């Protein structure tokens, strides 16, 4: 076997006698996952799931809890925006927004 017919080295994928899977892996004519960018999005899915679990879920749950009258270690009752109206009508809470002169 001569050196020109041997399949080795970095140019082996471009050799006409190389198997089809090797030519495609080296950027051949078949569309690959890496060429379309789909693989990148697929690999990002676990990271996105972790971010949603650690950021979005607690944020949405805190909004849900703010709409309830929930004492510690007892079941809560839904009160809607009553908690926010109570705060808005409180004179102590409104002092926080007073602009000092």
PALOGU-965955 format. One record per residue: x, y, z of N, C-alpha, C in turn. Coordinates in pm, 1 decimal, m for minus. Example, Ala and Ser with C-alpha at 12.3 -4.5 7.8 and 13.67 -1.06 7.14 Angstrom:
BEGIN
n_c1 1319.0; n_c2 m569.0; n_c3 780.0; ca_c1 1230.0; ca_c2 m450.0; ca_c3 780.0; c_c1 1320.0; c_c2 m330.0; c_c3 780.0
n_c1 1285.0; n_c2 m225.0; n_c3 708.0; ca_c1 1367.0; ca_c2 m106.0; ca_c3 714.0; c_c1 1290.0; c_c2 3.0; c_c3 787.0
***
This chain:
BEGIN
n_c1 84.7; n_c2 m116.8; n_c3 0.0; ca_c1 0.0; ca_c2 0.0; ca_c3 0.0; c_c1 89.6; c_c2 123.6; c_c3 0.0
n_c1 64.1; n_c2 214.7; n_c3 m88.6; ca_c1 146.2; ca_c2 335.1; ca_c3 m97.9; c_c1 92.2; c_c2 441.0; c_c3 m3.8
n_c1 171.0; n_c2 546.4; n_c3 17.8; ca_c1 131.9; ca_c2 653.3; ca_c3 108.1; c_c1 9.4; c_c2 729.6; c_c3 60.9
n_c1 m16.0; n_c2 737.1; n_c3 m69.9; ca_c1 m129.6; ca_c2 811.8; ca_c3 m122.5; c_c1 m261.6; c_c2 740.2; c_c3 m98.8
n_c1 m259.5; n_c2 606.9; n_c3 m87.5; ca_c1 m383.4; ca_c2 531.1; ca_c3 m70.1; c_c1 m417.6; c_c2 506.8; c_c3 76.6
n_c1 m327.2; n_c2 534.3; n_c3 167.0; ca_c1 m350.2; ca_c2 509.7; ca_c3 308.5; c_c1 m444.0; c_c2 614.7; c_c3 368.1
n_c1 m541.9; n_c2 573.3; n_c3 454.0; ca_c1 m635.1; ca_c2 665.5; ca_c3 518.9; c_c1 m586.2; c_c2 695.0; c_c3 659.8
n_c1 m507.0; n_c2 797.9; n_c3 674.7; ca_c1 m461.6; ca_c2 838.0; ca_c3 807.1; c_c1 m432.6; c_c2 987.2; c_c3 803.9
n_c1 m430.3; n_c2 1044.6; n_c3 922.2; ca_c1 m400.5; ca_c2 1186.9; ca_c3 931.7; c_c1 m524.9; c_c2 1272.7; c_c3 918.8
n_c1 m509.3; n_c2 1404.6; n_c3 928.0; ca_c1 m623.9; ca_c2 1495.3; ca_c3 928.0; c_c1 m696.4; c_c2 1504.3; c_c3 793.9
n_c1 m631.7; n_c2 1468.4; n_c3 685.2; ca_c1 m695.3; ca_c2 1478.7; ca_c3 553.8; c_c1 m765.1; c_c2 1350.2; c_c3 512.4
n_c1 m772.3; n_c2 1251.2; n_c3 602.1; ca_c1 m832.0; ca_c2 1122.5; ca_c3 567.7; c_c1 m979.2; c_c2 1136.5; c_c3 532.8
n_c1 m1050.8; n_c2 1228.8; n_c3 595.9; ca_c1 m1194.1; ca_c2 1244.3; ca_c3 570.7; c_c1 m1221.2; c_c2 1296.2; c_c3 431.2
n_c1 m1128.2; n_c2 1368.9; n_c3 374.0; ca_c1 m1150.2; ca_c2 1422.7; ca_c3 240.0; c_c1 m1108.5; c_c2 1325.4; c_c3 130.7
n_c1 m1050.7; n_c2 1214.7; n_c3 169.0; ca_c1 m1006.0; ca_c2 1114.5; ca_c3 72.1; c_c1 m1128.0; c_c2 1046.1; c_c3 10.7
n_c1 m1129.4; n_c2 1022.7; n_c3 m121.7; ca_c1 m1246.2; ca_c2 962.2; ca_c3 m185.9; c_c1 m1278.9; c_c2 822.5; c_c3 m135.2
n_c1 m1180.4; n_c2 750.2; n_c3 m82.9; ca_c1 m1206.5; ca_c2 614.7; ca_c3 m34.7; c_c1 m1248.5; c_c2 611.9; c_c3 112.6
n_c1 m1260.7; n_c2 725.8; n_c3 177.0; ca_c1 m1300.3; ca_c2 730.1; ca_c3 317.6; c_c1 m1446.2; c_c2 689.6; c_c3 331.9
n_c1 m1481.3; n_c2 623.1; n_c3 442.7; ca_c1 m1621.5; ca_c2 586.1; ca_c3 462.3; c_c1 m1710.1; c_c2 710.3; c_c3 471.1
n_c1 m1839.6; n_c2 692.3; n_c3 439.8; ca_c1 m1931.3; ca_c2 806.2; ca_c3 433.5; c_c1 m1945.7; c_c2 875.4; c_c3 568.8
n_c1 m1949.2; n_c2 798.3; n_c3 677.2; ca_c1 m1965.7; ca_c2 859.6; ca_c3 809.0; c_c1 m1847.6; c_c2 949.1; c_c3 843.9
n_c1 m1727.8; n_c2 912.6; n_c3 796.5; ca_c1 m1610.4; ca_c2 993.9; ca_c3 824.2; c_c1 m1612.6; c_c2 1121.9; c_c3 740.4
n_c1 m1658.3; n_c2 1110.4; n_c3 615.2; ca_c1 m1667.6; ca_c2 1230.5; ca_c3 531.2; c_c1 m1773.3; c_c2 1326.4; c_c3 586.7
n_c1 m1886.8; n_c2 1274.3; n_c3 634.1; ca_c1 m1993.0; ca_c2 1360.4; ca_c3 688.6; c_c1 m1948.8; c_c2 1426.8; c_c3 818.5
n_c1 m1874.7; n_c2 1352.3; n_c3 901.2; ca_c1 m1828.2; ca_c2 1409.0; ca_c3 1027.7; c_c1 m1728.3; c_c2 1521.0; c_c3 1005.1
n_c1 m1658.3; n_c2 1517.0; n_c3 894.5; ca_c1 m1557.7; ca_c2 1619.2; ca_c3 865.2; c_c1 m1615.5; c_c2 1734.3; c_c3 783.3
n_c1 m1747.3; n_c2 1742.1; n_c3 771.4; ca_c1 m1807.9; ca_c2 1853.0; ca_c3 698.6; c_c1 m1845.1; c_c2 1815.5; c_c3 558.0
n_c1 m1890.3; n_c2 1693.8; n_c3 539.3; ca_c1 m1928.1; ca_c2 1647.3; ca_c3 406.7; c_c1 m2060.9; c_c2 1705.4; c_c3 361.5
n_c1 m2125.5; n_c2 1637.3; n_c3 269.0; ca_c1 m2245.8; ca_c2 1691.9; ca_c3 207.7; c_c1 m2369.7; c_c2 1676.7; c_c3 294.6
n_c1 m2374.1; n_c2 1578.3; n_c3 385.6; ca_c1 m2492.2; ca_c2 1560.2; ca_c3 469.6; c_c1 m2502.7; c_c2 1670.8; c_c3 572.5
n_c1 m2627.7; n_c2 1709.7; n_c3 603.2; ca_c1 m2648.6; ca_c2 1811.0; ca_c3 706.3; c_c1 m2622.6; c_c2 1748.0; c_c3 842.2
n_c1 m2550.3; n_c2 1813.5; n_c3 927.5; ca_c1 m2523.0; ca_c2 1759.8; ca_c3 1060.1; c_c1 m2586.3; c_c2 1850.6; c_c3 1165.1
n_c1 m2597.6; n_c2 1798.7; n_c3 1286.0; ca_c1 m2652.3; ca_c2 1878.0; ca_c3 1397.6; c_c1 m2568.1; c_c2 2000.6; c_c3 1423.4
n_c1 m2438.5; n_c2 1986.0; n_c3 1416.6; ca_c1 m2349.8; ca_c2 2097.6; ca_c3 1446.8; c_c1 m2360.4; c_c2 2207.4; c_c3 1342.5
n_c1 m2391.8; n_c2 2172.5; n_c3 1220.1; ca_c1 m2401.1; ca_c2 2272.4; ca_c3 1114.4; c_c1 m2524.6; c_c2 2359.0; c_c3 1125.1
n_c1 m2630.4; n_c2 2308.9; n_c3 1186.5; ca_c1 m2755.0; ca_c2 2385.6; ca_c3 1193.7; c_c1 m2768.7; c_c2 2466.0; c_c3 1321.9
n_c1 m2687.0; n_c2 2438.4; n_c3 1421.1; ca_c1 m2697.5; ca_c2 2508.4; ca_c3 1548.2; c_c1 m2796.2; c_c2 2442.6; c_c3 1641.9
n_c1 m2865.0; n_c2 2338.2; n_c3 1598.4; ca_c1 m2962.6; ca_c2 2270.1; ca_c3 1682.5; c_c1 m2896.1; c_c2 2201.0; c_c3 1800.3
n_c1 m2776.7; n_c2 2151.2; n_c3 1780.3; ca_c1 m2706.7; ca_c2 2084.4; ca_c3 1889.0; c_c1 m2677.5; c_c2 2182.0; c_c3 2002.5
n_c1 m2644.9; n_c2 2303.3; n_c3 1968.5; ca_c1 m2617.2; ca_c2 2403.3; ca_c3 2072.0; c_c1 m2741.2; c_c2 2428.0; c_c3 2157.1
n_c1 m2856.9; n_c2 2439.9; n_c3 2094.2; ca_c1 m2980.2; ca_c2 2459.9; ca_c3 2169.7; c_c1 m3015.8; c_c2 2336.4; c_c3 2251.1
n_c1 m2991.9; n_c2 2219.8; n_c3 2197.3; ca_c1 m3018.7; ca_c2 2096.1; ca_c3 2268.9; c_c1 m2931.1; c_c2 2085.3; c_c3 2393.2
n_c1 m2806.4; n_c2 2125.7; n_c3 2382.4; ca_c1 m2716.1; ca_c2 2120.6; ca_c3 2496.3; c_c1 m2746.2; c_c2 2229.4; c_c3 2599.2
n_c1 m2814.1; n_c2 2335.3; n_c3 2558.9; ca_c1 m2851.8; ca_c2 2441.6; ca_c3 2652.6; c_c1 m2976.1; c_c2 2408.3; c_c3 2734.1
n_c1 m3054.8; n_c2 2311.3; n_c3 2690.1; ca_c1 m3179.5; ca_c2 2279.0; ca_c3 2759.3; c_c1 m3161.4; c_c2 2245.6; c_c3 2907.6
n_c1 m3065.1; n_c2 2164.6; n_c3 2948.3; ca_c1 m3048.6; ca_c2 2139.4; ca_c3 3092.1; c_c1 m3016.9; c_c2 2266.1; c_c3 3171.3
n_c1 m2934.0; n_c2 2354.2; n_c3 3116.0; ca_c1 m2901.0; ca_c2 2478.4; ca_c3 3185.8; c_c1 m3023.0; c_c2 2568.1; c_c3 3197.6
n_c1 m3104.3; n_c2 2573.3; n_c3 3093.7; ca_c1 m3226.7; ca_c2 2654.0; ca_c3 3098.1; c_c1 m3323.3; c_c2 2597.3; c_c3 3200.5
n_c1 m3333.0; n_c2 2464.8; n_c3 3208.4; ca_c1 m3421.1; ca_c2 2402.0; ca_c3 3306.4; c_c1 m3377.5; c_c2 2434.0; c_c3 3448.8
n_c1 m3247.1; n_c2 2434.5; n_c3 3473.2; ca_c1 m3196.9; ca_c2 2468.5; ca_c3 3606.6; c_c1 m3226.7; c_c2 2614.5; c_c3 3638.8
n_c1 m3206.1; n_c2 2704.3; n_c3 3542.8; ca_c1 m3235.1; ca_c2 2846.1; ca_c3 3566.9; c_c1 m3382.9; c_c2 2869.8; c_c3 3595.1
n_c1 m3468.1; n_c2 2803.3; n_c3 3520.6; ca_c1 m3612.3; ca_c2 2817.5; ca_c3 3545.1; c_c1 m3645.8; c_c2 2766.2; c_c3 3684.0
n_c1 m3585.7; n_c2 2653.7; n_c3 3720.6; ca_c1 m3613.2; ca_c2 2596.9; ca_c3 3852.2; c_c1 m3562.2; c_c2 2681.4; c_c3 3967.0
n_c1 m3450.7; n_c2 2749.1; n_c3 3948.3; ca_c1 m3390.8; ca_c2 2826.5; ca_c3 4057.1; c_c1 m3432.1; c_c2 2973.1; c_c3 4059.8
n_c1 m3484.5; n_c2 3025.3; n_c3 3949.1; ca_c1 m3519.2; ca_c2 3167.6; ca_c3 3944.2; c_c1 m3668.9; c_c2 3188.5; c_c3 3922.4
n_c1 m3722.9; n_c2 3133.8; n_c3 3817.0; ca_c1 m3862.5; ca_c2 3161.6; ca_c3 3781.1; c_c1 m3960.5; c_c2 3100.1; c_c3 3880.0
n_c1 m3937.4; n_c2 2976.7; n_c3 3922.6; ca_c1 m4031.6; ca_c2 2911.9; ca_c3 4014.2; c_c1 m4043.6; c_c2 2986.6; c_c3 4146.9
n_c1 m3933.4; n_c2 3020.8; n_c3 4216.0; ca_c1 m3948.1; ca_c2 3095.9; ca_c3 4341.5; c_c1 m4012.3; c_c2 3233.8; c_c3 4320.9
n_c1 m3982.0; n_c2 3298.8; n_c3 4208.4; ca_c1 m4041.8; ca_c2 3429.7; ca_c3 4181.0; c_c1 m4193.2; c_c2 3418.8; c_c3 4167.9
n_c1 m4238.6; n_c2 3323.1; n_c3 4089.0; ca_c1 m4382.5; ca_c2 3305.4; ca_c3 4070.1; c_c1 m4450.8; c_c2 3255.8; c_c3 4197.4
n_c1 m4381.3; n_c2 3172.0; n_c3 4274.8; ca_c1 m4439.5; ca_c2 3123.9; ca_c3 4399.7; c_c1 m4452.6; c_c2 3236.8; c_c3 4501.4
n_c1 m4359.7; n_c2 3330.4; n_c3 4503.8; ca_c1 m4369.5; ca_c2 3443.2; ca_c3 4596.5; c_c1 m4486.4; c_c2 3534.4; c_c3 4560.4
n_c1 m4513.6; n_c2 3550.2; n_c3 4431.2; ca_c1 m4631.6; ca_c2 3627.4; ca_c3 4390.6; c_c1 m4757.8; c_c2 3556.1; c_c3 4436.1
n_c1 m4761.6; n_c2 3425.2; n_c3 4419.5; ca_c1 m4876.4; ca_c2 3345.8; ca_c3 4464.6; c_c1 m4896.7; c_c2 3359.8; c_c3 4615.6
n_c1 m4787.8; n_c2 3354.2; n_c3 4692.9; ca_c1 m4799.6; ca_c2 3367.3; ca_c3 4838.4; c_c1 m4841.8; c_c2 3507.9; c_c3 4879.9
n_c1 m4804.0; n_c2 3609.5; n_c3 4803.4; ca_c1 m4840.5; ca_c2 3746.4; ca_c3 4840.2; c_c1 m4990.1; c_c2 3772.3; c_c3 4824.7
n_c1 m5057.0; n_c2 3687.2; n_c3 4751.5; ca_c1 m5201.6; ca_c2 3702.2; ca_c3 4733.9; c_c1 m5280.3; c_c2 3618.9; c_c3 4835.1
n_c1 m5213.8; n_c2 3569.4; n_c3 4938.7; ca_c1 m5278.8; ca_c2 3487.5; ca_c3 5040.1; c_c1 m5256.2; c_c2 3545.3; c_c3 5178.1
n_c1 m5346.5; n_c2 3511.5; n_c3 5269.1; ca_c1 m5328.3; ca_c2 3538.7; ca_c3 5410.7; c_c1 m5280.3; c_c2 3406.8; c_c3 5469.4
n_c1 m5149.0; n_c2 3393.3; n_c3 5488.7; ca_c1 m5091.6; ca_c2 3264.7; ca_c3 5526.8; c_c1 m5006.9; c_c2 3278.9; c_c3 5652.0
n_c1 m5062.4; n_c2 3241.6; n_c3 5767.0; ca_c1 m4979.3; ca_c2 3236.1; ca_c3 5888.4; c_c1 m4878.4; c_c2 3121.3; c_c3 5879.9
n_c1 m4775.2; n_c2 3126.1; n_c3 5964.0; ca_c1 m4672.3; ca_c2 3023.0; ca_c3 5962.4; c_c1 m4732.1; c_c2 2890.7; c_c3 6009.6
n_c1 m4700.8; n_c2 2783.9; n_c3 5937.6; ca_c1 m4741.0; ca_c2 2646.0; ca_c3 5970.4; c_c1 m4891.9; c_c2 2625.3; c_c3 5966.5
n_c1 m4962.8; n_c2 2706.9; n_c3 5894.4; ca_c1 m5106.8; ca_c2 2689.0; ca_c3 5877.8; c_c1 m5141.3; c_c2 2706.5; c_c3 5730.1
n_c1 m5250.2; n_c2 2646.5; n_c3 5686.3; ca_c1 m5289.8; ca_c2 2665.9; ca_c3 5546.2; c_c1 m5335.9; c_c2 2808.9; c_c3 5522.1
n_c1 m5307.5; n_c2 2858.3; n_c3 5403.8; ca_c1 m5342.4; ca_c2 2995.5; ca_c3 5370.6; c_c1 m5480.0; c_c2 3006.4; c_c3 5306.7
n_c1 m5533.3; n_c2 3127.5; n_c3 5310.8; ca_c1 m5659.7; ca_c2 3156.1; ca_c3 5243.4; c_c1 m5633.9; c_c2 3265.1; c_c3 5140.5
n_c1 m5693.5; n_c2 3249.9; n_c3 5024.8; ca_c1 m5673.2; ca_c2 3345.6; ca_c3 4916.0; c_c1 m5747.4; c_c2 3475.0; c_c3 4947.3
n_c1 m5674.8; n_c2 3589.0; n_c3 4942.7; ca_c1 m5736.1; ca_c2 3718.8; ca_c3 4968.7; c_c1 m5720.0; c_c2 3813.9; c_c3 4851.1
n_c1 m5650.9; n_c2 3773.2; n_c3 4747.6; ca_c1 m5632.7; ca_c2 3858.5; ca_c3 4630.2; c_c1 m5542.0; c_c2 3976.6; c_c3 4660.6
n_c1 m5584.6; n_c2 4095.9; n_c3 4617.9; ca_c1 m5503.3; ca_c2 4216.6; ca_c3 4635.2; c_c1 m5529.0; c_c2 4287.9; c_c3 4767.2
n_c1 m5597.8; n_c2 4222.1; n_c3 4859.1; ca_c1 m5627.2; ca_c2 4284.0; ca_c3 4988.5; c_c1 m5499.4; c_c2 4318.7; c_c3 5064.8
n_c1 m5397.3; n_c2 4233.5; n_c3 5056.3; ca_c1 m5270.0; ca_c2 4263.0; ca_c3 5123.2; c_c1 m5207.1; c_c2 4390.6; c_c3 5067.8
n_c1 m5213.0; n_c2 4408.9; n_c3 4937.5; ca_c1 m5155.2; ca_c2 4528.0; ca_c3 4875.4; c_c1 m5236.1; c_c2 4653.4; c_c3 4910.1
n_c1 m5367.6; n_c2 4642.1; n_c3 4916.2; ca_c1 m5451.0; ca_c2 4757.5; ca_c3 4954.9; c_c1 m5424.5; c_c2 4797.3; c_c3 5099.7
n_c1 m5404.4; n_c2 4698.9; n_c3 5186.7; ca_c1 m5373.3; ca_c2 4728.1; ca_c3 5326.8; c_c1 m5240.6; c_c2 4803.7; c_c3 5337.6
n_c1 m5142.4; n_c2 4761.2; n_c3 5261.9; ca_c1 m5014.2; ca_c2 4831.5; ca_c3 5262.0; c_c1 m5027.2; c_c2 4974.1; c_c3 5209.2
n_c1 m5100.1; n_c2 4991.6; n_c3 5100.6; ca_c1 m5114.0; ca_c2 5123.3; ca_c3 5038.5; c_c1 m5185.0; c_c2 5222.5; c_c3 5130.4
n_c1 m5276.8; n_c2 5171.3; n_c3 5210.9; ca_c1 m5353.0; ca_c2 5257.8; ca_c3 5302.6; c_c1 m5279.6; c_c2 5282.8; c_c3 5434.0
n_c1 m5168.8; n_c2 5214.7; n_c3 5458.6; ca_c1 m5094.2; ca_c2 5229.6; ca_c3 5582.8; c_c1 m5010.7; c_c2 5357.8; c_c3 5578.8
n_c1 m5020.2; n_c2 5437.5; n_c3 5684.9; ca_c1 m4943.6; ca_c2 5562.6; ca_c3 5690.0; c_c1 m4794.3; c_c2 5535.0; c_c3 5706.2
n_c1 m4758.7; n_c2 5429.6; n_c3 5776.1; ca_c1 m4617.6; ca_c2 5395.6; ca_c3 5794.9; c_c1 m4554.7; c_c2 5355.3; c_c3 5661.1
n_c1 m4626.0; n_c2 5278.3; n_c3 5581.8; ca_c1 m4574.3; ca_c2 5236.2; ca_c3 5452.3; c_c1 m4556.6; c_c2 5356.2; c_c3 5359.4
n_c1 m4649.1; n_c2 5451.7; n_c3 5364.2; ca_c1 m4639.5; ca_c2 5569.5; ca_c3 5277.0; c_c1 m4525.5; c_c2 5661.8; c_c3 5315.6
n_c1 m4480.8; n_c2 5655.4; n_c3 5442.4; ca_c1 m4365.1; ca_c2 5736.0; ca_c3 5483.7; c_c1 m4237.5; c_c2 5692.5; c_c3 5412.0
n_c1 m4232.6; n_c2 5570.2; n_c3 5368.4; ca_c1 m4115.1; ca_c2 5521.5; ca_c3 5297.0; c_c1 m4095.8; c_c2 5597.6; c_c3 5165.7
n_c1 m4204.5; n_c2 5634.9; n_c3 5101.7; ca_c1 m4197.4; ca_c2 5702.8; ca_c3 4972.0; c_c1 m4194.7; c_c2 5853.9; c_c3 4983.6
n_c1 m4195.3; n_c2 5907.4; n_c3 5103.0; ca_c1 m4190.3; ca_c2 6052.8; ca_c3 5119.1; c_c1 m4051.3; c_c2 6102.9; c_c3 5085.1
n_c1 m4044.7; n_c2 6205.3; n_c3 5003.0; ca_c1 m3918.1; ca_c2 6261.9; ca_c3 4958.6; c_c1 m3868.2; c_c2 6361.3; c_c3 5063.4
n_c1 m3747.7; n_c2 6339.0; n_c3 5116.3; ca_c1 m3697.0; ca_c2 6434.0; ca_c3 5215.6; c_c1 m3661.2; c_c2 6567.4; c_c3 5151.4
n_c1 m3686.3; n_c2 6676.4; n_c3 5224.6; ca_c1 m3656.6; ca_c2 6807.5; ca_c3 5166.7; c_c1 m3532.4; c_c2 6868.6; c_c3 5223.7
***
